[in-house]
Amino acid sequence: KGFAKVSNLYKLLGMIPRSEHVLICKETTTEEEVECLLLRALLCTKKDNKKNSQTPLYCLVEPEKLALRTSTKVIKLLQHMLLSQSELRQMSIFIFTLQHFERKSKEVIVLLHMEDSLYMKEWRSFLTERINRKPFVQLYKSENAGMGKTWRIRHDIEEEKKLEEIYVRFNGSTIDWDSTINKFWQHHPCQFNNDSKMDNQEIVTKKKRSKDDLVVYHLDISSCVGKEMNNFLFQLLYLQHIDTDGCSFHVNPNMAFFIEIPSKFDSFPGTAADVLYTLFPRSKFPTVDVNKDNNPFQFGKEAQYCIKWIKEFQADNLKCGEFVDIFFALNIYCFFFSFPSTGL
């Protein structure tokens, strides 16, 4: 749970980590990205020589994930920028290199608890507030599978008019970062070009949207996600900025995130709070517990008609012979194979 430890470092100093303060390493991270982090730290230190000024904490997270060639260059870079110049050693620079590893012991870890200053606490406030609006996060979970979390999220979005919904599915142990970030940008006018599959009227409508129009991201997390999911969620929800090799994404005040959490995981034991710990900070995001009481199955006309036939058949009220049997069988077939997966 290395990302909780990163947040704790900032909490101890009374700070909130921003994307310019934290670099989470991957195999594709370059020497230039690390150098930019160091330069920001040095530049900030030179500017903040005033009394009582607090130098931000700059973190290099999971450097062990760097490619061997890159890590060799980074070591030389650190030696050159921080150790070879005596004047730099006298500056009040905070740079931490963190090693991320798994602990088998069930240690108690202080949970993330900085989201109060980053997000609205109520959905209605997010919808109505304009001047002091902040992003909004809401979790959807259920004790059992098949309770209709997807249907409930879409219903909650459709209840409010003029909301743009972006559906993003996480359905694998690894994340295609570039493809995912491109999906996040679907609402932006620059994404609509001549090759778009949408008709011209829909493109014109979307291009009329402003930066103040509300966007809801439906993040559908499947049971087969891997450890990389916490990396993604930490950058999205706490740093509020994601950089990939091809593009960047920044969380804006007009964005809400409805996050669908699986009831269990394929490769990990424990609860969702154990596996996706970045979604369960100390003060908690608003959460909807979806169950059969607050989200009952809704039968359409076809299903209701089929149920009527079943009841009549069980009551032995159908006397039309073979024709009835065939018609009954066809209705049963339609009933079980025509309704959507989110409910009947």
N, C-alpha and C positions, 0 to 999 in steps of 0.2 A: 504494500500500500504506500508506495513511494510518493504519490502525488499528495496524499494527506500530510506527509512529512514536509513537503515543499511549502504547503500552505501554513503549516505550523511555524516554520522559520519566519515567514512574513508576519504572522500573528504576533510573535514574540516582539517584533520591532514596531508593531502597530501600523503595518502597511498592507496594502492590497496589491498582489502581483499583477502586472500588466504584461502584455505581449512583448513589449520592448525590454522587459527586465528578465524574461525567462526564455531560454532556448532548450527545447526538448529534442534531444539528439535522435536521429534515425540513421540507418545505413547510408541514406542518400544525403545527409547533412554535409555541407562543404566546409572547407577551411575558411572561406570568405564569410560565411554566416557566423562562425565563432569569432572571427576578427571583428566583425561589426558589433557583436555583443561587447567585446572588450573595449572597443573605441567609444561606445556609448557610455560605458562605465567610467572611462578615463575623462571623457569630455564633461560628464556630469559632475565629477569630482572637482574639476578645475573651475566650473561655474559656481559650485556650492561651497565656496570657502568662507561664506559668511558665518558669523557666530550663531549657534543654535540651529543651524541648518542640518537637515538629516539626509545623508546620502542614501539613495535607494540601494536595495539589495539586488544584485545581479546573479542569476543562477544558471549554471550549465548542468542540465539534468540528463542523467543516463549517458555519460560520455563513453561508456563501455560498448554502446551500440554503434559507435563510429566505425567506418571501414578502417582497416589496419593502416592503409596509406594515409588516410585523412588524420587519424589519431596521432601518427608520427609527426605530421606537420603541425598539428595543434599543440603538441607538447613543446615543440621548438618555438611556436608563436607565443605561448605563455611565458616561456623563459625569456624571450626577447623583449616582450612588452612589459613584463612585471618584475623581472629580476635583474635585467642588465642596466637599468637606469636608476641611479640612487634617488633621484628626486621623486620617482614614482613610488618608491617604497615608503616614502614619508606621507603619502596621501592617505586619506581615510576612505579606502576602497573596500567595498564588500563584494567579494566574488566567492561563490561556493560551488564546488564540484561535488555532485551527489552520485553515489553508486546505488543503483536500484537492484535489489535482490529480494527473493522470497524468504520469509521466515516460516518455519514449520510450526513453531510454537504459537499458541493462541494468545498473542499479546494484545493488550488494550491500546488502541491508537486513538488519539484525539482526532475527532472528525473535523472535516472542513466546516468552517463557520464564518464565512465572509460574505455569504450571498445576500444578507440583509441589505447591504449597501449597494448591491448590484441589480436587484430585481424587485418588482412589485410583489406584494403579498396577496393581492386579491385580483381576480379576473375582471371584475366590474370596474375596478380602478384603472386597470390597464386600458380598458375600452373607452373610458370617459375622460381620463386625465390627458391633457395635451402639453401643458407647459413643463411639468415635472415628470413626465412619463418615463418609465424605465422598462426594460424587457420583462417578460413574464415566463415562468416555467411551471408546468403542472404535470404530475406523474399519473399514469393510469396503470393500476395493477389489479390482479385477481388471485385468489387462493388456488383456483383451478383453471385449467385451460378451457377454451371454448366458451367463455363468458361474454364474448362480444365486445372486447376492448376497442377494436378497430371501428366497429359500428358506432360505439358510444362517442369516440373522438370525432368522427365525421358528423354525428348528430349535433354535438356541442358547437362545432364550427359552423354548421349550416343554420343553427339557431340565430346567429348574428349575421346580419347582412353586410355586404361589402368587405368580406375577409378573403384574402388570397391564401389558399392552402397549397403548401408544398409538401409532397409525400416523399419521404426518404426511408428506404428499407435497408437495414443492416442484417444481411442474411449469410454470414460466413465468418470464419475464424480470423480472417484478415480483412482490412479495409482498403478499398481502392480510393485513396485520398483525392486524387484529381477528379475522378468521376463524381465522387460524393459532393465535393465543393462546387462543381458545375451544376449539380442539381440544386444546391442551395441558392444559386444565382438565377434560377428560372424566373423569378418574379421581376427581374430587372429588365428594363427596355432594351439594353444593349444585347440581350440574348436572343432577340427576335430578328431574324434576317430572312432573306429570300428563300432559303432552304427549309424554313420552318414548316412543320406539318399542319400548323394552325391556319385557319382561313384568315383572309385579310381583315375582316371586321374584328375578329378576336385579337389580332395583333394591334390594331388601332386602339382598341379598348384598353389593352394592357399598357400601351405606351403613354396613355393619358394619366396613368397613376403617378403619384408624387411620392417623395420620400416619407411623407406622413401617413400614407396608406398602410393599414395594418396587414402584416403577413404572419400566418400561423404555420410553423413547421411541425408536421406530424412525423416524429422519429419512431419508426417501428423496429424495435430491437428483438431479434429472434433468439431462440434458445441456444443457437450454435455459435454465438459470438465468442471471441477470445479476449485475452488480456489487453489487447490493443484498444478495446472499446473505452477503457478508462482514460487512456491517453487522449483519445479524441474528445471525450466529454469534458476532461479537465481544460483542454485548450478552448473548447467551444463555450463552456458555461462559466469558467473562472477567469481565464485570460481574455475571453471574448474575442479571440482572433486566431485564425488558422492560416498558416502559410504552407503551401505545397510547392512542388517543383514547377507547377504550371500556373497557379493562380493563388489568390488570397481571399479570405472572407472575414468580415468584421461584423460583430453583433451590434445592431442599432436599436434605439429605444422603441421602434415600431414593430419589433419582432417578438413573437411568442413561440414557445416550444412545448408541444404536447408530446410527452414521451411515453410510449407503450412498452411496458416491462413484461418479460415472459414470467410465467409462474414457476418455471424451473429451468435449469441449464443442462445442456448435454454433457459438457466436459468438466463441470465444476460442482462440487458439493456445496451445501449451504443455501442461504436465502439470497434474494436479490440484493439486499443491503450488504451482504458479505462479498458478493461478486462484483456488483456495480456500485462500489462504495462512494464514488464521486457524485452519485445521485441522491445520497442520503446524508446531507450535512447535519450538524447538530440541531439547528433551528428548523430544519425540514422544509422542503418545497411543498406547496399545496398538492394533495394527493387524493385521487378518486379511486376508491376501492370498488371495482365493478363486480357485481354479483347478480343473481337471478331476481333479487328483490328490487334493486334500483335500475336494472337493465333487463326486464323480462323479454322473452322471445316475442316478436311481433309477426303473426301469421298473415300473409297476403291473401288476396281473394282466392287464388288458385289453391293454396294450402288449406284454407277454410272449407272450400268446396270438397276437397279430397277427404278432409276429416269428417265431413258430413256423410260421405259415402261409406267411410269405415264404420261409423256408428250405426248406420242403417244396415250394413252388412252383418255386423256383429249381433244386431238385434233380430236378424233373420227376416228383415222386412223387404228384401229384394227377391222377387219371384219371376224374373224374366229369363231364367235359364242361362244357357251358355253365353248369350250376348252380354248379360250382366257381368259374368265372370271375366270376360275379355276386357270390357270397359273398366271394370274395377282394377284389373291388373295394370292397364295402361295408366290409370290415374295414380296408382301407387308408384309406378316407375317415374312419372313426372314429378311427383311429390318429393321423392328422395334424390333426384338428380337435377332439379331445376333451381333450387333455392341457393342464395349466396352463402359463402363459407362463414360469414359473420353472424348468421342467424337464419331462422326459417322465415 
